[in-house]
Amino acid sequence: MFTVLRRAPKLAPFWALSKFYSLLGMPVTMNSLTRIIPHELYDVRKVGGISFGVRLSNPEDYQIVYGQQERMFLGLKPSPGEFVLDIGAHIGSYTLRYSRLVGDEGTVLAFEPEPDNRRILRWNVQLNGVQNVVIRPEALGDFHGKSRLRLSVYGGVHSFVRTSQEIRQIGEAFVPMIRLDELNLDRVDMIKIDVEGYEMEVLKGGEKMIRRFKPKMQIEVHRPHRSDCETCNWLKHLGFLPATTFDSGGAHWIQIS
């Protein structure tokens, strides 16, 4: 199913190829990268004792697995035995780390609606022999039905609301949409949300659940930066005290512990 190039360079192929081709006077762009490296080539890397399968044609896979932002985002960690929701699981960078932290008595429910990302997510779960992760194909929002997901050249920034120009759209997919409150969960200890601008819809669709369980939360916020962002105000209205933990310039992260 996967053609694995086990001796691929540790650095993301984009930077390696960019340097090589620039010496020849032929700079490589992100748009041309997918024409240089076949989509079916993969690499397996071990980070912190966890095996991650990554797409050689998608340098963002490497950035997410190795990136400093990802490690900073893990500043809020689940405890052993907890039930965690990973909303916007992508290829499993957080899912697998959460899986290890919650242990055999805990569960990670991972939501990833984009088919190719979900395929790599399943592969990564299998690579690590993980038994405490449940993968769901739905997107989460404030209604039940189907919605158009704008697909980006970057595998980690597909979005329902960000513009085609922002994400460098290359296609679209209609994916199933559900509300968190529909799941009727008996327990939720922690929620991580990274959904490229759709975080308010996710929260509104799970308001009853959030009020009931008062979980720890780690949320990436993509909407315009303001000292009193919409997401922060909504959470404050529910009695939470969100704190900004990281600001990348294009997005900021808020945490409730």
C-alpha positions, -999 to 999 in steps of 0.1 A, spaced: 0 0 0 28 24 9 61 27 -10 85 36 18 119 52 11 135 44 44 167 63 37 151 96 28 168 127 42 159 138 77 153 174 64 121 180 46 126 172 8 113 207 -1 143 225 15 168 198 3 155 201 -33 152 239 -32 189 241 -23 199 216 -50 179 231 -77 188 267 -68 225 258 -74 214 249 -109 195 281 -113 161 264 -111 144 274 -78 118 249 -66 84 262 -55 58 244 -33 35 242 -64 61 224 -84 71 201 -55 43 176 -61 55 172 -97 90 164 -86 83 138 -59 56 112 -66 27 112 -42 31 75 -35 66 78 -19 67 78 19 93 79 47 91 66 83 107 86 110 109 79 148 105 110 170 104 106 208 100 68 204 69 72 181 70 62 144 56 86 120 49 79 83 52 111 62 46 119 26 78 129 8 57 151 -15 43 170 14 70 188 34 44 200 59 42 164 72 79 168 83 72 203 98 43 190 119 62 159 132 94 178 140 82 214 144 87 235 175 51 247 173 39 211 177 60 206 208 48 239 222 12 230 215 17 199 237 23 221 267 -12 211 279 -11 173 283 -37 147 291 -32 125 321 -32 86 322 -67 72 318 -83 103 303 -106 106 273 -93 130 247 -108 145 215 -84 153 188 -104 175 164 -84 180 132 -61 151 137 -43 154 104 -17 126 102 -16 119 139 12 141 154 -9 148 185 -31 117 183 -1 94 188 15 116 215 -18 118 234 -23 80 230 10 74 248 1 99 276 -33 85 283 -21 49 283 -41 17 280 -69 29 303 -74 61 282 -89 68 248 -82 92 220 -110 99 196 -95 114 165 -115 133 139 -100 138 104 -124 143 75 -99 147 46 -94 112 31 -57 113 23 -47 127 57 -70 101 73 -52 73 53 -18 84 67 -34 88 102 -46 52 101 -12 40 88 6 58 117 -17 43 142 -10 8 127 28 15 126 28 20 164 4 -8 172 -18 16 190 -51 1 205 -65 32 223 -72 54 193 -106 56 175 -106 74 142 -137 91 129 -142 104 93 -165 133 102 -158 170 104 -172 187 135 -193 219 133 -226 234 143 -249 214 120 -255 179 107 -251 172 70 -223 177 44 -200 206 38 -175 216 12 -139 214 24 -114 235 4 -83 214 -2 -49 231 0 -16 223 -16 -5 221 21 -20 189 36 -25 205 70 -45 236 61 -76 223 43 -104 246 54 -142 252 54 -139 290 58 -104 303 48 -102 317 13 -88 299 -17 -59 324 -18 -51 320 19 -47 282 16 -36 280 -20 -66 258 -29 -61 229 -54 -95 212 -51 -125 205 -29 -142 176 -12 -177 172 3 -173 156 38 -198 145 65 -204 171 92 -218 164 127 -221 182 160 -201 172 191 -233 171 211 -247 144 189 -221 119 202 -237 117 236 -203 110 252 -201 98 288 -168 115 295 -145 141 279 -114 152 298 -95 172 271 -102 187 237 -77 198 211 -90 218 181 -70 227 150 -95 233 122 -82 262 102 -107 289 112 -137 267 119 -131 265 157 -162 286 167 -185 263 148 -169 232 165 -174 248 199 -210 259 193 -218 224 181 -205 210 214 -217 236 239 -238 212 260 -210 187 262 -185 215 271 -208 229 298 -213 194 312 -177 181 314 -157 214 315 -127 198 298 -92 211 294 -89 227 260 -62 236 235 -75 256 205 -58 271 175 -76 303 165 -73 316 129 -97 344 130 -85 381 130 -64 389 160 -80 410 187 -73 414 224 -107 400 230 -111 374 202 -145 359 195 -134 324 206 -121 338 239 -152 358 246 -174 328 239 -154 306 263 -155 334 290 -193 335 286 -192 298 296 -171 305 327 -137 296 313 -105 316 316 -86 311 283 -50 321 281 -30 328 249 0 304 249 16 310 215 11 335 186 26 327 152 14 358 135 -11 341 113 -28 322 142 -28 321 179 -33 293 204 -55 295 235 -54 271 264 -78 262 292 -63 240 319 
